[in-house]
């Protein structure tokens, strides 16, 4: 079990660019070090290890979890694999930082949460904006705009893999069999921020557009809260040019990019607009990782992040039921 007096030794599951960001974030924190990587292929595991100076490479997941040089795992595999890998990690007494979206559905999330609780380990979803200090700045500024009446959250990012999809190559990012969809990959950022700031909505409405292989390429949600509504627009096949906007009776707040905020502006209806005091980090994964280390050090198996993830998964489940986004893991 992790000794909080020493750096948290992390084993990375998966070798994609998100794992690169995590390894780079860990290098910025003296309380963390990456000691192992698991990859299905030895060549990709070796390459990732060489790139980040990681001493141990595994191609067998059971051996990876049995490694005494690993206190915690960061899971960045395809969405459909998160539940089984996290439950196995919990049973091996490893703390778990699981990349978004944390699970395919609420049933899987509850299985992961139960396994973590039963084995006394921390389970945390790697949701960058929730732990970015920008969200605390935003929350503290909300009273300045008076009663909240409307929120428009927009995150549309033209996928770097979409051109290959259009050329006929279906990569993992556009394969619904792996529990992938725009709501899981992109919309989840907005949904998590709503869940964190506002809690459970009273009602939810959803619509989606699909590609020829059944992949959900983009969509919209309307979440109803007491006194205001939140409109969420997300896409993997187009690019946003508009910020997210929080409208109140006395003014508005804008956030340029909800997944990685750079600027937050306050626009009072009576007074001059001003940029709020916030300096973004080049790699804002450092904040979710710092929170994970803090929770692991305290042995805080129950924490607010689980509440946010639970609400988020219930919203996504309801939206998918409405729009017909179904994955093999739902059966």
N, C-alpha and C positions, 0 to 999 in steps of 0.2 A: 504494500500500500504506500501511496505517495507520502514522502516526508517533506512537509512544507518548508523546512529549513534549507532545502536544496532546490535547484531548478527542476521544474516539471519536465520529465523526459517523455517526449511525444513521438509516437509512431504514426506515420502518414500513410493513409490508404488511398491510393490513386496517384497518378503522376501528371495530371493535366495542369493547365495554367493556374487554376485556382490553388492547387497544391503548391505551386511556385510562390504564390502570394503569401500563403500561410508560412512556408519556410522562411521567406524574407521577413515576415512580421516577427517570427520567433527569434530571428537573429537580432532584432532590435530590442528585445526584452531580456534582461539578465536573469529573470525568473524562469526562462524557458529554454529548452534545447531540443532539437530534432535528432533522435538517436537511431531511428529505423524507418524504412519505407517498405510497404507491401505493394507488389505489382504482380499481375498475372504472368508477365513476361520478364525474364531475367534481364534482357537487353534494356528495356525501358526503365526498369528498376535501377540498374547500374548507372544509366545515364543521369537519372534524377539524383541519385546519391552523389555522383561525382560533381554535379552542378552545385549542390548545396553542402558538400562536405559531410555527408551522412555516413556513419561507419557501417551500418547493418542493412542488408537487403534480403527480403524474403519473397518467395513465390508461393509459400504455403501459409494460409491464413492462420491455421491452428498453431503452427510454430511461431508465427509473428506474435500472436496473443500470449504465448507461453514465455516470451522473451522477458527476462528479469530486468533488462535495460529499458523497458517501456513502462511508464506509469499511466499513460493516457493515449488514446487514439484520436486522430482527426480523420473523419470519414468523408472522402470526396469522390466516392464512386458514383455510378449512375443511380438515380433516385430509387429504382426498384430494389436495389441491393441494400439500402440503408438499414432497414429493419433487421434483417437477419444478421448483418455484420455488427450492428449495435448490440443486439441481444447477446450474441456470442462474446462481445467485448465486455459487457456487464458481467456475464458469468465468469469471465477471466479476471474480474476485479480491476478492470481498467476504466478510468474516467473517459467520457465520450464527448467530444466536440464534433457535432454532425453538421455537415454542410446543408444549406437550404436546398430544396425544401426538405424538412427533417424526415418526412415519411410520405408514402403514397396516399394514405388516408388516415382518418382518426383511429381506426382500429389498430393499424400498425403503430401509430404514435403511442397509444395507450399500452401496447405490448412492450415498447421500448422503455416507456416511463416506469412500468411495473418492474421490469427486469433491473433497471438501474436502482430503484428503491429497495428491492429485495436483496441486492448485492452491495448496497451502501456506496454506490458510485454516483458521480455527477453526470447528468445528461444535459447538454446545452446545445441549442441550435445556433449555428454560425450565421447569425443574421446581422450583417454589418451596421445598417442604419440604427437599429435598436440600441446598440452600445456606443455609437458615435456620439461624442459630446455635443454635436450639433442638435441632437434630438432634445437634450436637456435645455439647451438655449431656446429652442422652439417652444417647448412646454412652458418655460418660465415667461416667455413673451406673450403667450396666448391671452392672459387677462388684459393686456394692453389693447386688444382689438374688441373688447366687450363680448357679449354673448355670441357664441359661434353659430353661424347660420348655414354656411355652405363650405365644403372642402372639395377641391378638385385635385386629385393626385394623378400624375401622368408619368409613366415610365415606358417608353417605347425605344427599343434598341435593335437596329438592323443587325441581325446576327452575322458574325464573321463567317459562318458556315452556310448562310442562305444562298449565296451565289453557287456553291457546289450543289446544293439541293436543286436549284433551278436547272443546273446542268445535268441532273439525273443521278447524282450521288447522294444517297440518304445516309447521313452520318448520325451518330448517337444523339446529337442535339435535336434532331428532327424525327426521332423514332419513338412513336407513342408506346411501343411495346416495353420500353424502358421506363415507363411512368413519366415521360417528358411531355410537356405542353407549355404554351406561353404563360399560362397562369401559374404553373409550377416553377418556371425558370425566371420569369420577369415580374408578373403580377404579384407574386408572393411578397416582394419587397414592400409594395404599397399596402398590401393586406396586413402584413406584420406591423407596420407603423400604425395603422388604424387600430389594430388589436391592442398594441402597447399604449397608445394615447387615449383611446376611447372605450376599449373593452368590447363586449359582445353587442352586435347590432340588434335592433328590434326586428328587422326584416332585411331581406336581401333579394335583389333582382340581378340577372346576368344575361349576357349575350356573347356569342363567340363566332369567329369566322375560321374555316378549316381549309387546309391545303389538300391536294389530291390524294395523299396517302392517309388521310384522317387525322393529321396533326393539327392541333389548335394553334393557329398562327397569331391570333390577336383576339382581344375581347374587352368587354366593359362590365363593370359592376356598379350597382347603386346600393349603398349600405344606408339604412335608415337608423338614425339615433334620435334620442329625445331632443327635439328642437332644431335639428339640422340633418343634412344628408351629406354623404361622401360619394362623389363620382370618381371611379378609378378607371383609367384607360391604360392598357398595356399591350405590347406587341413585340414580336421577334422578327417582324418582316417590314417594319417602318421605323423611322427615327423621330424622337421627340424634339421639338424646338420650344415648347412651352414649359414654364416651371410649374411646380405644384403650388396651389394657392389656398390659403386658409382665410376665409372671409368672415368677419364679425360685424357687429352693428357699429363699431367705432373705428374700424380699419381693417387692413389685410396684412398677412404675412406671406412671403414667397420663399420657396426653397428651389434652388436651381436644379439639383439632381438628387432624387430621394435616396438612391442607393449609396451615394458618396457625396454628401453635401459639400458645396464649396462656398456658397454665399446664401445668407439669410437676410431678407430685407423686411423692414417694418414700414407700412404705408398708412399712417394715421389719416383719418378723414379730415381732421383739423390739425394741420402741422406739416412739417417737412419730412419726406421719407428719409430713412437712415439705415445704413447697413449695420447689422448687429455684430457685436464683438465675437468673432469666431475664426480661428485659424485652422483650416483643414489639414489633415495628415496626408502625405503622399500615398500611404497604404493604411487605410482605416481598419484593416483587419486586426491591427494591434489592439484595438479596444475590446473586441469580442474575445480575443485571446487573453488579454489581461483579466477580463471578468471570469473567464473559464479557470484561470490559474487561481484567482481569489476564491472562487467557490470550491475548487478542489482542495485548496489549503485549509479551508474551514470544514470540509466534509459536508457542505450544504447541499444535501440531496434534493431537498425541496426548496425551490427558489422561484421568483417571479417570472423568469424566462420560460418556465414550463407552462405557466398560465397563458402567456402570450402565444406560445406555440399551439396550445390546445385550442384557443379561440381561432387562431389563424387556420388550423386544419378543419375546424367545423365550418368556417366560411368557405373554404375551398371545396370541401365535400358538397355543400349545398349548391355552390355555383356549378360544379361539374354535373350534379344531378339535373340541374336546369338546362344546361347547354348540351349535355350528352357526351361529355369527355369521360370516356371509360377506359380503364387500364386492365391488363390481365391480372394484376395484383388485387383488383377489387373483387374478384370472383371468389 
